Amino acid sequence: MKHKIHSDSGCCSCTHDDSVDHHENHNHSHGENHNHDHSEGFNLKNEVFPLAVILSLYAPGVIFENQLHNTLYSLGEYLLFIPAYLLSGWSVLKTAGRNILRGRVFDETFLMTIATLGALFIHKLPEAVGVMLFYKIGELFQDIAVSRSRNSIRALLEVRPDYANIQTEGELKKVSPETVNIGNIIVVKPGEKIPLDGEIIEGNSQVDTSALTGESVPRTVRIGEIVLAGMLNKMGVLSIKVTKLFDESSIAKILDLVQNARSKKAETEKFITKFARYYTPVVVIASLAVALLPPLFLTGASSSEWVYRALILLVISCPCGLVISIPLGYFGGIGGAAKHGILVKGSTFLDTLTAVKTVVFDKTGTLTKGVFKVAKIVPINGLTEKDLLELAAKVETHSNHPIAQSIRNAYGKKIDASKVRDYEEIAGYGIRANVENKIVIAGSDRLLHKEKIAHGNCQVDGTVIHLAVDNVYAGYIVIADELKSDARQAITALKRMGVEKTVMLTGDNQAIASYVSQQLDIDSYVAELLPEEKVSAIEKLLSDTKKHGKIAFVGDGINDAPVIARADVGIAMGGLGSDAAIETADIVIMTDAPAKVAQAIQIARKTHQIVWQNIGFAIAIKAAFIGLGIFGVATMWEAVFADVGVAILAIFNATRIMK
């Protein structure tokens, strides 16, 4: 199959251009007749037709083998089997010849070439063609499996913009995003994707960022704000000055991340690569010994019989099942994760996830929505909840603070801004304004003390806005950061699957941290942390749990970048729009759902299980058939099963990860 195992010395190289590792954007080394361009998509029809031609030659040859063999000089047999052999095996023969010229002899193409040419030499034509034909069928199944995995990733990344409207000399020209330069002005109409990162220089709108961040609420954007490629413009026309080339945009980085994810190989893959490097030359030497030694030392031993056994041994010993199914298993794991909105940067991180015993969460934006919401209204001095909320909404009319927006949203009615005068922000305390000829203040408990306004309880849990009217305390409103709908489910699922400890790190105060921790049943938390203190906290956890599994940190991928980098495996929640998430996180969860963390661990464990099933299965079958081949029990047909059959079964097993 198509894989590549490079030795530094160049002595062993299964050089099939690494279709599992880099199946995108380059051709297989099997030659022109096996030339898939997976950047354009896998075309099954193009692969089935050559197989149909080969089978139309091969099937009659097998059915009428005796009659064809009895023709003059067995000419009928050669006329059917030799074209079938060349059509099915040309790519293998060509690759083997090219590798020999480059000094890379010991690979699977060499084993198959020697075995099948030897079979032709001793007039085992059906067997020779069968080896090449079933190898080609194995390649087809591998291509289908890889294509399915790639399609899952592509479906996830449909946010890629197709075109850009560039403004030139008073007219708009539709061009490819790759051709737009920094500083060019592009125009994005309602309903179009923003094609490149840039700064808005004209127009206001709302943009749908769900494809990037998983956030369903449209975001309002104005002149001077930065927008990212992949966002969907919902309302107004935007003129945008391009600040990054397409290749440097967040979307392009994610596409590159996916295409190169296989470069970060798991330890299991590295072991198999090293194993195959020494395994193949040993097989060749052993086959030579089987062919040459018995006729010399055993009475009545037939040279042709032992040469045939040696050829069988060569075919059985091809490392296809191992070298193909293991990378394909991990690739299937990455593709399966992508299918569920989880981008994994490399198979090594799948292996690390299987050993995770402690999961550490950031709070805001990870377990909570990062969206403030009115949780409680406590009026005093004769006011009703409705009165207090209306008063707070009016005094906060001119504020852009998220807390002010949450109060206005809770009020839900249109506010006459003309009735709010003398608006003043008191830095670090709150605001003051004249609302319908009354002096209203809104802010923290410290503001009440500063203004010497008598009030009751100073210790109220959560984020609290106190209000006073004409220096008389009116009550308070509690603002809460809403928990994500699946946050509790995420913690429960992790504990159910054997994660021993869940921890929350937050910059919020103790009261809020304690409340969230209790609501979600998190084992422990550390509150009031600065970003740099989060790193110290994760360091302490790493030292405490060093002998008890790995630590995963889950954050928003922006402020938490240092902690994500320090953990054994860093997971960014909905951080696709930030460079910090793309460059720092090992795994990016695109749907912004904390429950996906447990799903990622589950996929990793399933991948690990299937990879080791394939290793055990391939080694056991090959060992058994090598013994049968040496003692003359196995024929070339059994050898084909032990080689290509095992590889195909392993491929089918690997594709289970996608489900």
RAJO-V57736 format. One record per residue. PHI is phi in whole degrees, -180 to 180 (none if undefined). OMEGA is omega in degrees with one decimal (none if undefined). Layout:
phi:PHI omega:OMEGA
phi:PHI omega:OMEGA
//
This chain:
phi:none omega:-170.4
phi:-97 omega:177.9
phi:-151 omega:-177.3
phi:-143 omega:177.4
phi:-122 omega:-175.1
phi:-97 omega:170.8
phi:-100 omega:178.3
phi:-63 omega:-179.9
phi:-83 omega:179.6
phi:79 omega:-176.3
phi:-81 omega:-176.8
phi:-142 omega:-178.2
phi:-151 omega:174.4
phi:-81 omega:-165.4
phi:-95 omega:175.2
phi:-112 omega:171.4
phi:55 omega:164.7
phi:51 omega:-175.8
phi:-64 omega:177.2
phi:-77 omega:-178.1
phi:-75 omega:-176.6
phi:-137 omega:-174.9
phi:-74 omega:-177.5
phi:-93 omega:162.4
phi:69 omega:167.2
phi:-152 omega:-169.9
phi:-88 omega:177.9
phi:-75 omega:-179.7
phi:-76 omega:179.7
phi:-72 omega:177.3
phi:106 omega:-172.2
phi:-65 omega:-176.5
phi:-79 omega:179.3
phi:-136 omega:-165.1
phi:-120 omega:-179.2
phi:-88 omega:170.4
phi:-112 omega:-173.2
phi:-75 omega:172.8
phi:-69 omega:177.9
phi:-96 omega:179.7
phi:107 omega:-178.0
phi:-81 omega:-178.7
phi:-109 omega:-176.3
phi:-64 omega:-178.3
phi:-60 omega:-180.0
phi:-64 omega:-178.5
phi:-89 omega:-175.9
phi:-72 omega:-176.0
phi:-60 omega:178.1
phi:-60 omega:178.4
phi:-64 omega:179.2
phi:-64 omega:178.5
phi:-63 omega:-179.3
phi:-62 omega:-179.6
phi:-64 omega:179.2
phi:-67 omega:174.8
phi:-88 omega:-171.8
phi:-74 omega:-175.7
phi:-60 omega:177.1
phi:-61 omega:179.8
phi:-63 omega:179.4
phi:-73 omega:-177.3
phi:-64 omega:-176.3
phi:-108 omega:-175.0
phi:-59 omega:-176.9
phi:-64 omega:179.7
phi:-63 omega:-179.6
phi:-67 omega:-179.8
phi:-67 omega:-177.4
phi:-87 omega:174.8
phi:-72 omega:-177.6
phi:-58 omega:-178.1
phi:54 omega:-176.8
phi:56 omega:-174.4
phi:-61 omega:-179.7
phi:-60 omega:179.6
phi:-64 omega:-178.7
phi:-67 omega:-177.5
phi:-64 omega:178.7
phi:-91 omega:-170.7
phi:-79 omega:-178.1
phi:-66 omega:175.0
phi:-60 omega:179.0
phi:-64 omega:178.7
phi:-64 omega:-177.8
phi:-68 omega:179.8
phi:-66 omega:-177.2
phi:-82 omega:-171.8
phi:-114 omega:-175.6
phi:-58 omega:-178.0
phi:-63 omega:178.9
phi:-68 omega:179.8
phi:-61 omega:-178.9
phi:-64 omega:-179.8
phi:-65 omega:179.2
phi:-61 omega:179.0
phi:-63 omega:-179.9
phi:-64 omega:-179.6
phi:-67 omega:177.6
phi:-62 omega:178.7
phi:-63 omega:178.9
phi:-88 omega:178.7
phi:87 omega:179.5
phi:-108 omega:-170.6
phi:-92 omega:-166.6
phi:-87 omega:173.3
phi:-139 omega:-175.4
phi:-65 omega:179.9
phi:-67 omega:177.4
phi:-65 omega:179.5
phi:-59 omega:-177.2
phi:-70 omega:179.8
phi:-64 omega:179.9
phi:-62 omega:-177.0
phi:-65 omega:-176.0
phi:-76 omega:176.0
phi:-64 omega:176.4
phi:-64 omega:178.8
phi:-64 omega:176.2
phi:-63 omega:-177.1
phi:-64 omega:179.7
phi:-96 omega:173.1
phi:65 omega:171.8
phi:-106 omega:-172.3
phi:-65 omega:-179.2
phi:-59 omega:180.0
phi:-65 omega:-179.4
phi:-61 omega:179.3
phi:-67 omega:-179.3
phi:-58 omega:178.6
phi:-59 omega:-177.9
phi:-68 omega:-177.6
phi:-65 omega:-177.6
phi:-72 omega:172.6
phi:-63 omega:179.8
phi:-65 omega:176.6
phi:-64 omega:176.5
phi:-60 omega:176.5
phi:-59 omega:-179.0
phi:-62 omega:178.9
phi:-63 omega:178.2
phi:-65 omega:179.2
phi:-60 omega:179.3
phi:-63 omega:-179.2
phi:-64 omega:179.4
phi:-64 omega:-179.8
phi:-63 omega:178.2
phi:-61 omega:180.0
phi:-65 omega:179.1
phi:-65 omega:179.6
phi:-63 omega:177.1
phi:-63 omega:179.9
phi:-69 omega:179.9
phi:-62 omega:-179.5
phi:-61 omega:179.3
phi:-70 omega:-173.9
phi:-108 omega:177.7
phi:-70 omega:178.5
phi:-71 omega:-178.9
phi:-59 omega:-179.3
phi:-71 omega:-177.0
phi:-93 omega:-176.1
phi:-155 omega:175.6
phi:-132 omega:174.2
phi:-93 omega:-177.9
phi:-94 omega:-177.5
phi:-91 omega:179.5
phi:-135 omega:174.8
phi:50 omega:173.4
phi:80 omega:178.5
phi:-134 omega:-179.6
phi:-98 omega:179.7
phi:-126 omega:-179.1
phi:-84 omega:-176.9
phi:-134 omega:175.2
phi:-74 omega:179.3
phi:-56 omega:-178.9
phi:-65 omega:-176.1
phi:-94 omega:-177.5
phi:-85 omega:-178.0
phi:-102 omega:174.9
phi:-61 omega:180.0
phi:96 omega:176.1
phi:-65 omega:177.1
phi:-101 omega:176.4
phi:-116 omega:-179.9
phi:-116 omega:-179.9
phi:-117 omega:-178.1
phi:-89 omega:177.0
phi:-56 omega:179.8
phi:91 omega:-179.5
phi:-98 omega:173.7
phi:-79 omega:172.6
phi:-74 omega:-170.4
phi:-85 omega:-177.9
phi:-143 omega:174.6
phi:-66 omega:179.0
phi:-174 omega:-179.1
phi:-108 omega:179.3
phi:-72 omega:178.2
phi:-111 omega:177.7
phi:-157 omega:176.0
phi:100 omega:174.1
phi:-126 omega:-179.1
phi:-164 omega:167.7
phi:-116 omega:-178.7
phi:-121 omega:176.4
phi:-89 omega:-178.3
phi:-102 omega:-171.9
phi:-60 omega:-179.5
phi:-67 omega:-178.6
phi:-96 omega:-170.3
phi:-114 omega:-175.0
phi:81 omega:-179.3
phi:-80 omega:-173.7
phi:-80 omega:-177.6
phi:-80 omega:178.1
phi:-59 omega:-178.4
phi:-105 omega:178.0
phi:-81 omega:179.5
phi:-126 omega:-176.6
phi:-133 omega:178.0
phi:-56 omega:178.5
phi:95 omega:-179.0
phi:-88 omega:179.1
phi:-91 omega:174.2
phi:-120 omega:-173.7
phi:-115 omega:175.6
phi:-57 omega:179.2
phi:103 omega:174.8
phi:-71 omega:-178.6
phi:-107 omega:179.3
phi:-76 omega:-173.2
phi:-97 omega:-168.3
phi:-125 omega:-171.4
phi:-81 omega:175.2
phi:-80 omega:-179.3
phi:-116 omega:168.9
phi:-103 omega:-172.4
phi:-126 omega:174.1
phi:-91 omega:-174.2
phi:-68 omega:-179.3
phi:-109 omega:178.7
phi:-139 omega:171.7
phi:-64 omega:-177.7
phi:-58 omega:-178.4
phi:-64 omega:-179.0
phi:-101 omega:-177.0
phi:-74 omega:-179.2
phi:-60 omega:-179.2
phi:-61 omega:-178.9
phi:-62 omega:179.4
phi:-65 omega:178.9
phi:-68 omega:176.8
phi:-59 omega:179.1
phi:-66 omega:178.0
phi:-56 omega:-177.9
phi:-65 omega:-175.2
phi:-67 omega:-177.4
phi:-109 omega:-178.0
phi:-58 omega:-175.8
phi:-72 omega:-180.0
phi:-71 omega:178.6
phi:-95 omega:-170.2
phi:-85 omega:176.0
phi:-73 omega:-179.6
phi:-62 omega:178.8
phi:-61 omega:179.0
phi:-64 omega:-179.2
phi:-63 omega:178.9
phi:-64 omega:-179.1
phi:-64 omega:177.3
phi:-59 omega:-179.5
phi:-67 omega:179.6
phi:-60 omega:-177.5
phi:-66 omega:-179.2
phi:-61 omega:-179.1
phi:-97 omega:-175.8
phi:-66 omega:-173.0
phi:-64 omega:177.3
phi:-61 omega:178.9
phi:-62 omega:179.4
phi:-62 omega:-179.5
phi:-62 omega:-179.7
phi:-65 omega:179.4
phi:-63 omega:179.1
phi:-65 omega:176.4
phi:-60 omega:179.4
phi:-64 omega:178.9
phi:-63 omega:-177.9
phi:-74 omega:-169.5
phi:-100 omega:-170.0
phi:-78 omega:-177.9
phi:-55 omega:178.5
phi:-61 omega:-179.8
phi:-80 omega:-170.6
phi:-115 omega:-178.9
phi:-105 omega:-179.5
phi:-68 omega:177.4
phi:80 omega:-179.9
phi:-71 omega:-179.1
phi:-90 omega:179.9
phi:-61 omega:-177.8
phi:-64 omega:179.7
phi:-64 omega:-177.4
phi:-76 omega:173.0
phi:-65 omega:178.3
phi:-62 omega:178.0
phi:-63 omega:178.9
phi:-65 omega:178.2
phi:-65 omega:176.5
phi:-61 omega:179.4
phi:-60 omega:179.1
phi:-61 omega:-178.3
phi:-68 omega:-179.9
phi:-58 omega:-171.1
phi:-81 omega:177.5
phi:-54 omega:-173.2
phi:-84 omega:-175.9
phi:-54 omega:-174.1
phi:-55 omega:-179.8
phi:-76 omega:-170.1
phi:-71 omega:178.9
phi:-89 omega:-168.4
phi:-68 omega:-177.1
phi:-72 omega:174.9
phi:-59 omega:179.8
phi:-66 omega:177.0
phi:-61 omega:178.7
phi:-67 omega:178.5
phi:-64 omega:175.7
phi:-63 omega:176.9
phi:-63 omega:178.2
phi:-65 omega:178.8
phi:-67 omega:178.0
phi:-64 omega:177.1
phi:-65 omega:179.5
phi:-61 omega:179.0
phi:-60 omega:-179.4
phi:-103 omega:175.7
phi:80 omega:-179.2
phi:-124 omega:178.1
phi:-97 omega:179.7
phi:-107 omega:-173.7
phi:-77 omega:179.4
phi:-179 omega:-176.2
phi:-66 omega:178.6
phi:-61 omega:-179.3
phi:-77 omega:172.4
phi:-65 omega:178.0
phi:-63 omega:179.8
phi:-62 omega:-179.7
phi:-60 omega:-178.3
phi:-65 omega:-177.4
phi:-100 omega:-177.4
phi:-70 omega:177.2
phi:-119 omega:178.2
phi:-131 omega:176.4
phi:-117 omega:-178.4
phi:-109 omega:-178.7
phi:-112 omega:160.3
phi:-76 omega:-178.4
phi:-91 omega:-171.5
phi:-68 omega:179.3
phi:86 omega:179.6
phi:-111 omega:175.6
phi:-93 omega:176.9
phi:-112 omega:-175.8
phi:-78 omega:-175.6
phi:71 omega:179.8
phi:-120 omega:-177.6
phi:-75 omega:-177.8
phi:-146 omega:178.0
phi:-67 omega:-176.8
phi:-105 omega:-173.9
phi:-156 omega:176.8
phi:-124 omega:-177.7
phi:-122 omega:180.0
phi:-84 omega:179.6
phi:-138 omega:176.0
phi:61 omega:170.6
phi:85 omega:178.8
phi:-81 omega:173.2
phi:-94 omega:177.1
phi:-60 omega:179.5
phi:-63 omega:179.7
phi:-63 omega:-176.7
phi:-67 omega:179.4
phi:-66 omega:179.0
phi:-63 omega:178.7
phi:-61 omega:-179.9
phi:-64 omega:-179.4
phi:-63 omega:-178.4
phi:-70 omega:-178.8
phi:-69 omega:-179.8
phi:-93 omega:-174.2
phi:-53 omega:-173.0
phi:-93 omega:-177.4
phi:-91 omega:176.7
phi:-99 omega:-177.6
phi:-65 omega:179.5
phi:-55 omega:178.5
phi:-65 omega:178.2
phi:-63 omega:179.1
phi:-64 omega:179.9
phi:-66 omega:177.9
phi:-68 omega:178.9
phi:-65 omega:178.0
phi:-64 omega:178.7
phi:-66 omega:178.6
phi:-68 omega:170.3
phi:74 omega:179.7
phi:-116 omega:178.3
phi:-70 omega:-177.7
phi:-111 omega:176.8
phi:-82 omega:-175.2
phi:-64 omega:-179.0
phi:-67 omega:-179.6
phi:-88 omega:178.7
phi:-113 omega:-176.1
phi:-123 omega:175.0
phi:54 omega:180.0
phi:-67 omega:-177.5
phi:-144 omega:174.6
phi:-94 omega:178.4
phi:-104 omega:-171.1
phi:-53 omega:177.3
phi:82 omega:-176.8
phi:-123 omega:-175.8
phi:161 omega:-177.6
phi:-138 omega:175.0
phi:-136 omega:177.9
phi:-157 omega:174.8
phi:-95 omega:-179.0
phi:-113 omega:179.7
phi:51 omega:175.8
phi:68 omega:172.8
phi:-123 omega:178.2
phi:-84 omega:-177.7
phi:-115 omega:173.1
phi:-118 omega:177.9
phi:-142 omega:-179.7
phi:171 omega:-174.9
phi:-82 omega:175.9
phi:-60 omega:178.7
phi:-63 omega:178.0
phi:-65 omega:178.1
phi:-63 omega:178.2
phi:-67 omega:179.7
phi:-63 omega:-178.6
phi:-89 omega:178.8
phi:56 omega:179.1
phi:-102 omega:-178.7
phi:-69 omega:178.3
phi:-155 omega:-174.2
phi:-87 omega:-173.0
phi:-71 omega:176.9
phi:-88 omega:-175.6
phi:-100 omega:176.5
phi:-113 omega:-178.1
phi:-67 omega:175.7
phi:96 omega:176.5
phi:-86 omega:-170.5
phi:-120 omega:172.7
phi:-111 omega:176.5
phi:-90 omega:178.7
phi:-127 omega:175.1
phi:-141 omega:179.8
phi:-121 omega:-178.5
phi:50 omega:176.3
phi:65 omega:175.4
phi:-117 omega:-177.4
phi:-61 omega:-175.5
phi:-113 omega:179.7
phi:132 omega:-178.3
phi:-144 omega:178.1
phi:-124 omega:178.2
phi:-96 omega:179.1
phi:-108 omega:-179.5
phi:-122 omega:172.0
phi:-85 omega:-171.6
phi:-68 omega:176.8
phi:-68 omega:174.8
phi:-67 omega:-173.0
phi:-61 omega:-177.2
phi:-106 omega:-176.8
phi:-64 omega:179.6
phi:-65 omega:178.1
phi:-60 omega:-179.4
phi:-62 omega:-179.0
phi:-67 omega:179.9
phi:-61 omega:-179.0
phi:-64 omega:179.0
phi:-62 omega:-179.4
phi:-67 omega:-179.6
phi:-64 omega:-177.6
phi:-92 omega:170.6
phi:100 omega:173.9
phi:-68 omega:-169.4
phi:-80 omega:-174.0
phi:-146 omega:171.9
phi:-117 omega:-175.0
phi:-133 omega:175.0
phi:-121 omega:174.2
phi:-111 omega:-177.4
phi:-150 omega:174.5
phi:-88 omega:-179.7
phi:-72 omega:-177.5
phi:-74 omega:-175.4
phi:-60 omega:-176.0
phi:-63 omega:-179.4
phi:-67 omega:-179.5
phi:-61 omega:179.4
phi:-64 omega:-179.9
phi:-62 omega:-178.8
phi:-64 omega:-179.4
phi:-61 omega:179.1
phi:-68 omega:-179.2
phi:-62 omega:-174.1
phi:-101 omega:-179.5
phi:63 omega:175.9
phi:-81 omega:-173.5
phi:-63 omega:-179.1
phi:-154 omega:179.2
phi:-148 omega:172.3
phi:-129 omega:-173.8
phi:-110 omega:175.8
phi:56 omega:-178.7
phi:-100 omega:167.4
phi:-81 omega:-178.9
phi:-52 omega:-178.8
phi:-70 omega:178.1
phi:-75 omega:175.1
phi:-65 omega:178.0
phi:-62 omega:178.2
phi:-61 omega:180.0
phi:-64 omega:-179.9
phi:-71 omega:175.9
phi:-61 omega:179.7
phi:-63 omega:178.2
phi:-63 omega:179.5
phi:-63 omega:-179.8
phi:-70 omega:-179.2
phi:-72 omega:-173.1
phi:-110 omega:-174.2
phi:-55 omega:-177.2
phi:-95 omega:-174.7
phi:-126 omega:176.2
phi:92 omega:-175.7
phi:-94 omega:178.2
phi:-115 omega:172.3
phi:-107 omega:174.1
phi:-113 omega:-178.8
phi:-117 omega:-179.1
phi:-138 omega:-177.4
phi:-83 omega:172.5
phi:83 omega:-179.6
phi:-116 omega:178.5
phi:-70 omega:-174.4
phi:-94 omega:-175.7
phi:-53 omega:-179.9
phi:-62 omega:-179.2
phi:-72 omega:177.1
phi:-58 omega:-179.1
phi:-69 omega:-174.1
phi:-82 omega:-177.3
phi:-66 omega:176.8
phi:-60 omega:173.5
phi:-141 omega:-177.9
phi:-101 omega:-177.7
phi:-121 omega:178.8
phi:-100 omega:179.6
phi:-91 omega:175.6
phi:54 omega:-174.8
phi:-95 omega:-173.9
phi:-63 omega:-177.7
phi:-85 omega:-176.4
phi:-113 omega:176.9
phi:-60 omega:-178.5
phi:-59 omega:-179.1
phi:-67 omega:-176.0
phi:-64 omega:-173.4
phi:-85 omega:-172.5
phi:-101 omega:-174.3
phi:-70 omega:173.9
phi:-86 omega:-179.1
phi:-137 omega:177.7
phi:-119 omega:177.6
phi:-96 omega:-169.7
phi:-80 omega:-175.9
phi:-89 omega:174.1
phi:65 omega:-177.2
phi:-111 omega:-179.5
phi:-63 omega:178.5
phi:-62 omega:179.4
phi:-68 omega:178.4
phi:-63 omega:177.6
phi:-63 omega:179.2
phi:-66 omega:178.0
phi:-62 omega:178.8
phi:-65 omega:179.1
phi:-63 omega:178.5
phi:-63 omega:179.8
phi:-62 omega:-179.7
phi:-67 omega:178.3
phi:-64 omega:178.4
phi:-60 omega:-179.1
phi:-60 omega:179.9
phi:-63 omega:-177.4
phi:-69 omega:178.1
phi:-59 omega:-179.1
phi:-74 omega:171.2
phi:-61 omega:-179.4
phi:-64 omega:179.4
phi:-62 omega:-178.6
phi:-62 omega:-179.0
phi:-64 omega:-176.8
phi:-63 omega:-177.8
phi:-66 omega:-178.5
phi:-64 omega:-179.0
phi:-64 omega:-177.8
phi:-64 omega:179.8
phi:-61 omega:-179.4
phi:-64 omega:-176.3
phi:-75 omega:174.5
phi:-62 omega:176.9
phi:-62 omega:178.9
phi:-63 omega:-179.4
phi:-66 omega:-179.1
phi:-64 omega:-178.0
phi:-89 omega:172.4
phi:80 omega:-179.3
phi:-81 omega:-177.5
phi:-87 omega:174.9
phi:-98 omega:179.6
phi:-65 omega:179.7
phi:-68 omega:175.1
phi:-63 omega:178.3
phi:-63 omega:177.8
phi:-61 omega:178.3
phi:-64 omega:-177.3
phi:-63 omega:179.0
phi:-94 omega:-173.3
phi:-72 omega:179.9
phi:-60 omega:178.1
phi:-63 omega:179.9
phi:-62 omega:-179.3
phi:-65 omega:178.6
phi:-62 omega:178.4
phi:-66 omega:177.7
phi:-64 omega:177.6
phi:-59 omega:179.2
phi:-64 omega:-179.4
phi:-65 omega:-178.1
phi:-71 omega:177.4
phi:-63 omega:-180.0
phi:-62 omega:-178.2
phi:-64 omega:-177.3
phi:-90 omega:none
//
